Amino acid sequence: MQDRPRRTMSSRDTAEAMFKAATKPAAPALPDLKKPAVPGVKEQVSLRLDREVLDYFQAGGPGWQDRINDALRKAAGK
């Protein structure tokens, strides 16, 4: 019979080591990026509006997005 290499770890120890490696804590959270780095910069968002509301603001021609922004700003008390 040939000599087998001696195991350095039991199968249980090997399984526990693999489990610990797979369950390492998550990376630290990224800093809050909600506020723009430059004041006054607008942020692109997706917004669902009623067709009548969109038609009302688009009837005034170019600048309708700015008019919606101004109306929302006024409604927010800013």
Secondary structure, DSSP 8 states (H G I E B T S, - for coil): -------SS-HHHHHHHHHHHHT-----------S-SSTT----------HHHHHHHHTT-TTHHHHHHHHHHHHTT-
